[in-house]
Amino acid sequence: MISASRLQERIETLGKIGQTPDGGVTRVALSKEDQEAQALVSVWMEQAGMRVYVDPAGNLIGRIDGKSKTAEPVVIGSHIDSVINGGKFDGTIGVIGGIEVVQHLKEEAVEPLRPIEVVAFCEEEGSRFQSGLFGSRAMIGTFSEQDLLIKDKQGITRREALIRFGLDPDKIKEEVTRSKGDLAAYLEMHIEQGPILEKMGAPVGIVTGIAGPSWMEIVVEGKAGHAGTLPMGLRKDALLGAGEIILSVEEICLSHKDTPIVGTVGHVEVLPGGSNIVPGRVAFSVDIRDIDVSRRNDVIDQVKTRAREICEKRGLRVSFNERIRINPVQCSPSIVDVMRAQSREMNLGCPELVSGAGHDAQLIAALTDMGMIFVRCKDGVSHNPEEFAEAVDIALGTELLSRVVLHYAMQ
């Protein structure tokens, strides 16, 4: 049977790698903490009977063969990288739960017809290079050379980070990218990162669709100057212009009443950055998400138009660097049907809900049928040291995941 105690022990053990003083986790992609975490997770994969390797894009993959030598694999995936000072459950329960599914089959001496793979995708969060979902983008072939040239705060490019990790990024297209039909199905389990399941008293939910995220960097340029000698009326203060644009993101999103669209500015860099210097350059992130791609794209255009107007009024220059624009996706109706049937057999009343957060699943949906399971988390808190999910809930989600995996792995 699925072991709640083993799941909990592994989540806690993995949570110690990159642990912060207040109990959170900082484990960014391709770091020494990430390498240590991959080594630990590799051991667990091997204990479950999997062959383990890291592909050139940094994806950690464990695989067991099935009775059929030619059948496409059922793939279970998520991630083990974190945001800065995040929680220990985000992403990790999907990878650890996937390993538990395979270990459960081994302990029950069940040999699937199809191979099963468990994937810990590289840099789902985007915390290091401000450009997430890298491993899954590499797998579906939508990454570009520009993705390899993006630098982290220390000036290290993603290409350099991959090489330091012992990988060859020039082999990504050859060895990582897969084609439509190469996978039999893709399944992912994740904490909800929201309050709906808790409010409904439900430990597990079935995801029906995933909102599409758009990440862009807006750069506002003015002219730096002495804070004491430059008159207010002669300033070209980049931060004031950026501040107006940031407020406009909120204003524009709020104007779309009774819709799920959200806009967030989570990273701001001010240069030169001195307390006695008028800011000459500001770069900041803008994250806009919606389940309706047309509305989301319209909001992006509105933000850009408002930014140009603000900068023209203030005598500033503005530019836009798009990092990611991913369309919303619907989960496979056939997989949702299987989840419904299996949850009824488990006597689970699983609500059906949409994910506002992005996941590797929405990209892998380009290759095969995709489904997601959500697990209740306390107060809906995520990306925070307070993030928490009960082991019994995670075990129930893993049991449902196991049943759905077996359904597809046996046909």
C-alpha positions in Angstrom: 0.0 0.0 0.0 1.0 3.7 -0.3 3.1 4.6 2.7 2.2 8.0 4.2 5.1 7.7 6.7 7.6 7.1 3.9 6.2 10.1 1.9 6.5 12.3 5.0 10.0 11.2 5.9 11.2 11.9 2.3 9.6 15.3 2.1 11.2 16.3 5.4 14.6 14.9 4.4 14.6 16.7 1.1 13.4 19.8 2.8 16.6 20.0 4.8 18.6 20.6 1.6 18.6 24.4 1.1 16.8 24.9 4.4 16.6 28.6 5.5 16.7 29.8 9.1 13.0 30.3 9.3 12.2 26.8 8.1 11.7 27.6 4.4 13.7 26.2 1.4 16.0 27.9 -1.1 17.0 25.4 -3.7 17.4 27.1 -7.1 18.1 25.2 -10.3 21.6 24.0 -11.2 23.0 25.0 -7.8 25.0 22.9 -5.4 21.8 22.4 -3.4 20.0 21.3 -6.5 22.8 18.8 -7.2 22.6 17.5 -3.7 18.9 17.1 -4.0 19.1 15.3 -7.3 21.7 12.9 -5.8 19.3 12.1 -2.9 16.2 11.7 -5.1 18.3 9.5 -7.4 18.9 7.1 -4.5 15.2 6.9 -3.8 14.5 6.2 -7.5 17.1 3.4 -7.5 15.5 1.9 -4.4 12.2 1.8 -6.3 13.9 -0.2 -9.0 14.4 2.6 -11.6 17.3 3.3 -13.9 18.3 6.9 -13.3 20.0 9.6 -15.4 20.1 13.4 -15.8 19.5 14.6 -19.4 21.4 17.5 -21.0 18.7 20.0 -19.9 19.1 19.1 -16.2 16.0 16.9 -15.9 16.4 14.0 -13.5 14.6 10.9 -14.9 14.0 7.5 -13.4 12.5 4.7 -15.5 11.3 1.2 -15.1 10.6 -1.0 -18.2 7.3 -2.6 -18.9 6.5 -6.0 -20.4 6.2 -4.4 -23.8 9.6 -3.3 -25.3 8.0 -0.9 -27.8 5.2 0.7 -25.7 5.4 4.5 -25.0 5.9 5.3 -21.3 3.5 6.7 -18.8 5.3 9.7 -17.3 4.8 11.2 -13.8 6.5 14.6 -13.3 7.0 17.7 -11.2 10.0 19.6 -9.9 12.4 19.8 -6.9 13.7 23.4 -7.3 12.2 26.1 -5.2 11.5 29.8 -5.1 13.7 31.9 -2.7 12.7 31.0 0.8 9.8 28.9 -0.4 8.2 25.8 1.1 9.1 22.1 1.2 6.0 20.7 -0.5 5.7 22.7 -3.8 6.8 20.4 -6.6 8.5 17.9 -4.3 5.3 15.9 -3.4 4.8 15.2 -7.1 8.3 13.8 -7.6 8.3 11.9 -4.3 4.7 10.7 -4.9 5.8 9.5 -8.3 8.6 7.5 -6.8 6.2 6.1 -4.2 3.9 4.9 -7.0 6.7 3.0 -8.7 8.0 1.6 -5.3 4.4 0.5 -4.5 4.2 -1.4 -7.8 7.6 -3.1 -7.0 6.5 -4.1 -3.5 3.3 -5.5 -4.8 5.2 -7.3 -7.6 3.1 -5.6 -10.3 4.8 -5.5 -13.6 3.2 -2.9 -15.9 2.8 -3.4 -19.6 4.2 0.1 -20.4 7.4 1.7 -19.0 6.9 4.3 -16.3 9.1 7.3 -16.0 9.3 9.8 -13.0 10.8 13.2 -14.0 12.0 16.0 -11.8 12.0 18.8 -14.3 14.8 21.4 -14.3 14.0 24.9 -13.1 10.2 24.9 -13.1 10.2 28.0 -10.8 12.5 30.3 -12.7 14.0 31.6 -9.5 17.5 31.6 -10.7 17.2 32.8 -14.3 13.8 34.5 -14.1 12.6 32.2 -16.9 10.9 29.1 -15.6 9.6 25.7 -17.0 13.0 25.3 -18.6 13.2 21.5 -18.4 9.7 20.9 -19.8 10.3 23.5 -22.5 13.4 21.6 -23.5 11.5 18.4 -23.6 8.8 19.7 -26.0 11.4 21.6 -28.1 10.3 25.2 -27.5 13.4 26.5 -25.8 15.8 28.7 -27.7 19.5 29.6 -27.7 18.4 32.8 -25.9 17.3 30.7 -23.0 20.8 29.5 -22.6 22.3 33.0 -22.6 20.1 34.4 -19.8 22.2 35.3 -16.8 21.6 34.9 -13.1 22.4 37.6 -10.5 26.1 36.6 -10.5 26.4 37.0 -14.2 26.4 33.2 -14.9 24.6 32.2 -18.0 22.2 29.2 -18.0 24.6 27.5 -20.5 27.5 28.0 -18.1 25.4 26.7 -15.2 24.5 23.5 -17.2 28.1 22.9 -18.0 29.2 23.4 -14.4 26.5 20.8 -13.5 28.3 18.4 -15.7 25.9 18.6 -18.7 26.3 19.4 -22.4 23.6 21.9 -23.4 24.5 21.4 -27.1 22.9 17.9 -26.9 19.5 19.2 -25.6 17.7 19.0 -29.0 19.2 15.6 -29.8 18.7 13.9 -26.4 16.0 15.8 -24.6 13.3 16.9 -27.0 10.5 14.4 -27.6 7.8 14.3 -30.2 4.0 14.0 -30.1 3.2 10.3 -29.5 6.4 9.5 -27.6 4.5 9.5 -24.3 1.4 7.4 -23.5 0.2 9.9 -20.9 1.5 12.5 -18.5 0.3 12.9 -14.9 1.3 15.4 -12.2 0.4 15.7 -8.5 0.9 19.1 -6.7 -0.3 21.0 -3.7 -3.2 23.2 -4.7 -1.4 26.5 -3.7 -4.8 27.9 -3.0 -7.6 27.7 -0.4 -10.4 26.0 -2.3 -9.9 22.4 -1.2 -9.5 23.4 2.4 -12.6 25.5 2.3 -14.5 22.5 0.8 -13.1 20.1 3.4 -11.6 18.0 0.5 -8.1 16.4 0.8 -7.7 15.9 -3.0 -9.0 17.6 -6.1 -9.0 17.0 -9.8 -7.6 19.7 -12.1 -9.6 20.5 -15.2 -7.4 23.2 -16.7 -4.3 25.4 -16.2 -4.1 29.1 -16.6 -1.5 30.4 -19.1 1.3 32.5 -17.6 3.1 35.3 -19.4 6.4 36.6 -18.0 8.0 39.7 -19.3 10.7 42.2 -18.1 10.0 45.9 -18.5 13.0 48.1 -18.6 12.6 51.9 -17.9 15.5 54.2 -18.6 16.0 57.8 -17.5 19.0 59.6 -16.3 20.8 59.1 -13.0 21.8 62.3 -11.1 22.7 63.7 -7.7 19.8 63.5 -5.3 20.7 66.8 -3.7 21.6 69.0 -6.7 19.2 67.9 -9.4 15.9 70.0 -9.3 12.7 67.9 -9.2 11.4 69.5 -12.4 14.5 68.5 -14.4 14.7 64.9 -13.3 14.2 61.8 -15.5 13.6 59.4 -12.6 13.2 55.9 -13.9 11.8 54.6 -10.6 8.9 57.0 -10.6 8.0 56.0 -14.1 8.3 52.3 -13.2 6.2 52.8 -10.1 3.4 54.3 -12.2 3.6 51.3 -14.6 3.5 48.9 -11.7 0.4 50.5 -10.3 -1.2 50.3 -13.8 -0.8 46.5 -13.8 -3.0 46.3 -10.8 -5.5 48.9 -12.2 -5.8 47.1 -15.5 -6.3 43.7 -14.0 -8.9 45.0 -11.5 -10.8 46.6 -14.4 -11.7 43.0 -15.6 -14.2 42.4 -12.9 -15.4 38.9 -12.1 -12.6 37.2 -14.1 -9.7 35.1 -12.8 -7.0 37.3 -14.4 -4.1 38.3 -12.2 -1.0 40.5 -12.6 2.0 40.5 -10.4 5.3 42.4 -10.2 7.6 40.3 -8.0 11.1 41.5 -8.9 12.5 45.0 -9.2 16.1 46.0 -9.9 17.0 49.7 -9.4 20.2 51.2 -10.8 22.6 52.7 -9.8 20.9 51.8 -6.5 22.3 54.4 -4.2 20.2 56.2 -1.6 21.5 59.6 -2.8 21.2 59.0 -6.5 18.2 59.6 -8.8 17.5 56.2 -10.3 18.6 56.0 -14.0 17.4 52.5 -14.9 14.7 50.2 -13.5 14.0 46.6 -14.7 11.1 44.7 -13.2 9.1 41.5 -13.9 5.5 41.4 -14.9 3.6 38.1 -14.5 0.1 38.1 -16.0 -2.1 34.9 -16.0 -5.6 33.9 -17.1 -7.4 30.8 -18.3 -8.7 33.0 -21.2 -5.8 33.5 -23.6 -7.5 36.3 -25.5 -8.2 38.3 -22.4 -4.7 37.7 -21.0 -3.1 38.9 -24.3 -5.3 42.0 -24.3 -4.2 42.9 -20.8 -0.6 42.5 -21.8 -1.2 44.9 -24.7 -2.9 47.4 -22.4 0.0 47.3 -19.9 2.5 47.9 -22.8 0.4 50.8 -24.1 0.1 52.4 -20.6 3.8 52.0 -20.0 4.6 53.8 -23.3 2.2 56.6 -22.4 3.7 57.0 -18.9 7.3 57.0 -20.2 6.5 59.5 -23.0 5.0 61.9 -20.4 8.0 61.6 -18.1 10.7 61.8 -20.9 11.8 58.2 -20.3 12.6 55.2 -22.5 10.9 51.9 -22.1 11.5 48.4 -23.6 9.9 45.0 -23.2 11.7 41.6 -23.0 9.3 38.7 -23.2 10.5 35.7 -21.2 7.6 33.3 -21.4 4.2 33.3 -23.0 2.3 30.0 -22.6 -1.3 29.4 -23.6 -3.8 28.0 -21.1 -4.5 24.3 -21.5 -7.4 22.0 -20.6 -6.6 18.7 -19.0 -7.5 15.6 -21.1 -11.2 14.8 -20.7 -10.4 11.1 -20.8 -7.9 11.3 -17.9 -10.3 13.5 -15.9 -12.9 10.7 -16.5 -10.5 8.1 -15.2 -9.7 10.2 -12.1 -13.4 10.7 -11.4 -14.0 6.9 -11.6 -11.0 6.0 -9.5 -11.8 8.7 -6.9 -15.3 7.3 -6.6 -13.8 3.8 -5.9 -11.7 5.4 -3.2 -14.8 7.1 -1.7 -13.1 10.5 -2.3 -15.3 13.4 -3.1 -12.9 15.2 -5.3 -13.9 18.7 -6.3 -12.9 19.8 -9.8 -11.0 23.1 -10.2 -8.7 25.2 -12.4 -5.1 25.8 -11.6 -4.1 29.5 -11.5 -0.4 28.5 -11.1 1.6 27.3 -14.0 3.0 23.7 -14.1 5.2 21.6 -16.3 2.0 19.7 -17.1 0.7 22.5 -19.4 3.7 22.2 -21.6 3.9 18.4 -21.7 0.2 18.5 -22.9 1.7 19.4 -26.3 3.0 15.8 -26.5 0.3 13.7 -24.9 -2.9 13.5 -22.8 -2.3 15.3 -19.5 -3.9 15.2 -16.1 -3.3 16.8 -12.7 -4.2 16.0 -9.1 -4.2 18.7 -6.4 -3.6 18.0 -2.7 -5.1 20.3 0.0 -2.6 22.7 1.6 -3.0 24.7 4.8 -4.6 28.1 4.4 -3.8 27.9 0.7 -0.3 29.2 1.5 2.6 28.4 -1.0 5.9 29.9 -2.0 6.4 30.6 1.7 8.0 28.8 4.7 4.5 28.3 6.1 3.5 26.0 3.2 2.1 22.8 4.6 0.2 19.7 3.6 -0.8 16.7 5.7 0.9 13.4 5.1 -2.5 11.6 5.0 -3.7 14.0 2.3 -0.6 13.5 0.2 -1.0 9.7 0.6 -4.6 9.9 -0.6 -3.4 12.0 -3.6 -0.6 9.4 -4.3 -3.1 6.6 -4.1 -5.3 8.2 -6.7 -2.2 8.9 -8.8 -1.2 5.3 -8.5 -4.5 4.1 -9.7 -4.5 6.4 -12.7 -1.0 5.4 -13.6 -1.8 1.8 -13.4 -4.9 2.3 -15.6 -2.7 3.7 -18.4 0.4 1.5 -17.8 -1.6 -1.7 -18.2 -3.1 -0.9 -21.6 
